[in-house]
Amino acid sequence: MSLSDLLAMLPILILAFGATAILMAGAWYREPLPLLAGGIVTALLGALSAGLVTPPVPEIAGLFSAGGYARFYTILWSLLAAAGLMTGSRYIIEKRIGAGEYVSLVLYAAAGMALLSSATHLVGLFIALETFTLAFYILIASNRNCALAAEAGLKYLLLGAVATGFMAFGIALIYAASGSLVLPDAVMRLKAETGELQAWGLLGWGMILIAVGFKISLAPFHLWTPDVYQGAPAPVTGLLATGSKGAVVAALVGLLAMSGPVWNDLTDLVWLLAALTMLAGAFGALGQSNLKRLLAYSSVTHMGTLLVGVLCQTSEGFAATTFYVVVYVVTSLGAFAVIASLADGRGEPMTFDQWRGLGYRHPVRCGVLVLLLLSLAGLPATAGFMAKFAVFHAALQSGYIGLLMIGILASVISFAFYLRVTMLLFQPDEKASSWHQGSVFEHTVLAVCSSAVLVLGLFPGLLFGLIRQILP
Amino acid sequence: MNAFANLPQFPWMSLLIMIPLCGALLCLLHGKRTNDCRGLALATALATFGVALYLFVCHGQGSERWLLYEDVNWIPAYGIRYVLAMDGIALLMVLLTAFMQISAVLLAWRVERHVGSFFALLLLLESGLMGIFLAYDLVLFYLFWEVALIPMFFLISVWGGEQRRRTALKFFLYTLIGSLCMLVAIIALYQINGAQTGAYTLVIGDLLKTQLTAAQEGWLFAGFLAAFVVKSPLVPFHTWLTDALTEAPAAGSLDLTGLLLKTGIYGLIRVAFPLFPNATADFLPILGILALVGLFHAAWSAYHQDDIKRLLAYSSISHLGLVLLGLAAWQLTAWEGSILLMVTHGITTGALFVLVALIRERTGTRSMQELGGLWGQAPCLSALFLLFSLASLGLPGLANFAGEILVLLGTFQEHPVWAVVALLGVVFAAAYMLRLVQGVIWGPAKAERTLPDLTMREWLMLLPMAILVVWLGLYPAPFLAPLHGAVATLLAGGLP
């Protein structure tokens, strides 16, 4: 590994070494605020270095790419980590959770996500995936006095282990069939003379698809999602719902964009997964009476829509998917940040009874929540609409009219349950109690998320232009 | 020295959209100071009306294809542009919107709960409506189409009557299903056109040149129709409207019937008909028959209502049936009549909704069984009620008559049978309106009440409407003049 390799890895190094330093410091120094500030600064530095330092080599040690696409996601996940630390600040102070551990875990997770999005080698992919999954096992159950959180942590651990098994087995099969672990060679060599995937390769891809299905909760592998989202503390859920899923999708898009149409044998299967996921999420959310569970099902629907974009396998589809990931991350993070900012000694407001009439107690934050929910639903003038427009456009271009119709149906149902929440917020109810006023950190995150939703909705051209430049 | 020659023209139309939007934001920010909000909303509505009136007076008589046109590149990655265009039809709709909005703000004066938010939503609605009437790029049109939906949803769900939440959701989902079908059709049309020309665009004027097969045209037309027919509302897609009109707060019902319903018909005229001329030709007979069915069905239902607000809701559907019939006739006079009738219906029915709200405020009821004998208790209010009722049933010399007679005359030239049947429908209108008048202002008073007559604010609301109703009935020419060229080009199927 040469100096130029190290320079290309600078953002990851900053995140990883910063995390380690904070972990060490946390062992002796228990004051949470300076550690948090250190974590936020580290994350921002990581983002800054990814944006400003031009890497001298295109690839690091043959494992990870250092191209524009990788750096784009490194910036996104570093900023996400900073936002996650800001929304989590009050949680770790009030629950007396070791700040050093929490901060360093979030930073490790961000490093893992950044590596995953830039993986060009199956081993690199596996390592990166495990890095941030391990961090999340701990983060979810970080509140040791909460039984729900422990349950959520255990569920995530068990299913995560199963997914890891599938992933490792799939990689092994692909290696056996192609004799290579380097992407996209490994995938492209799987093709027989006829252009179809070899049987072992197909099985390997199937295994990897199942693992991905668990990670980004595609139906029918989505059943853990509502339980884990409900049990995990909202700041962690915000990271789990956005980063851990977005990074996997980013890796998938990066891989497919490099290797060309290798999915042709899998198209029907992925079609079915996407359709099932959109519908399962939408119908699942209809019956919920707990906002965090509802957001969990909503994230399932969104993953289905994302899969439609991936399925297209055109540059149009990849650009749409990437845009969708960014929009989804910003919007979903904001929604969980609203929940986190309201949390106080009683915990987080979750059930619909707790939310009823809250719009009159906390008008600004509930207004922001309404905006974010409408963006998740895909109302024009918000970022969610442009994201859906782009994905639907790509789907129609590739001829997936059936999927488009299912997507539209899911959208109608989504509007129904998002609107139910907004109506709930502004229902006159004398019993609505006041919740926490929220810290400066939390309000900053909300301001950034809501303005990003509006700016990306009204002027999406900037981001689209950038995405078209960086796609591999 | 020619530095000023290339200046773009002043963005009057953007101003029409931005003024209410800014007013809405200011109202939200000053939500605590109730009186400031009221004044602010009124000032905003007046300013918007001022701009609309200026456009009518100074730009209303142009002979160009467009009276005004604004074009800015918006999302180059997808060829989406910010294009606003105004012809005579749009001008009339804009003027109607701005005019009705003043009454809506004055009517909402008495709202007690969350005043700032109420006015903000009302103004946001106005902004969305202006956008619908002016947008000439399909994504922009779709954006405003949905933007107008959200405030109405909140107005019903927060300030509505007993059944407000169910009604609001029903209203939203009905219209949403329609508009998502439209979205699919928009994207499909965009791709077909892009594949043919190589330049992806969503500007309606450029999309007109798309070559479509008969099947494609049929499906795409159906997609657009789904959105517009639900909003119009054409029977049998009208069931959401009666509930929504009944449950909405007074100012909301006024905007809903006076303006929001017109967006569906306007969409047909501006978007669906010109884009798909062949499918339109096939569809017109169906539209004509459904319009006649709607005319009678709604008139029949109106006759059997006890709740006067519900009665007016059905009468709206019946009137809009006549408007749609005029469009289905595809004839110059009938179209001019239809568009004029849209405007006059907005004013007369709007005024009646205002009066119903005032009666409800005073007596606490909307049931005809408990009302009656209002003439003795509040003569001025009753006189205006009579005036607008007579206008609504199409009495010669008052507003609706001019539109109705043009529709019937034009339709008669193309489809004499339709016109004769429709004439019977107009007789029906007389029946239910007279029953309404009889039940509310005449007859014995059902309860001993001392009712205050109209206040200053209420006179301000109603008097301009009353003047307009008489003016439009006696001398509609100034309002027909800008229509002529626009309608002729639309009927020729080409670019407006």
Interface residues (C-beta under 8 A of the other chain):
Chain A: Y360 P363 L374 L379 P380 A381 F385 M386 F389 A390 F392 H393 L396 Q397 L404 M405 I408 S411 V412 F415 A416 L419 R420 T422 M423 F426 Q427 P428 F459 P460 G461 F464 G465 R468
Chain B: G31 W74 I75 P76 A77 Y78 R113 H114 V139 Y142 L143 W145 E146 V147 I150 F153 F154 S157 V158 R165 A168 L169 F172 L173 L176 I177 L180 C181 L183 V184 I187 A188 Y190 Q191
